[in-house]
């Protein structure tokens, strides 16, 4: 855990692989998770419309098992957003949201 789902516009100025690796490593650097349990994936959107003058976007969803404190979630959210700001210019709309997974109903094999 966590599952990082990176949604982004098709017009990134960096490679999708580079962005995915940077965010994956950032999540590991928070020391909130066993690095071997972090799962990351990226989804590209060819068609999108933004309500501002930004040329593209990246939105990161981090799905984590419920039980972390608000401060721990803020640490993860801040670290991921800072990494996005390092990788991308102000031309991109950047956002991060942390979601709690309920352990009683989350399943995996």
Beta strands, then each sheet from edge to edge (+ up, - down):
strand 1: 3-9
strand 2: 39-45
strand 3: 56-65
strand 4: 92-101
sheet 1: 2+ 1+ 3- 4-
end
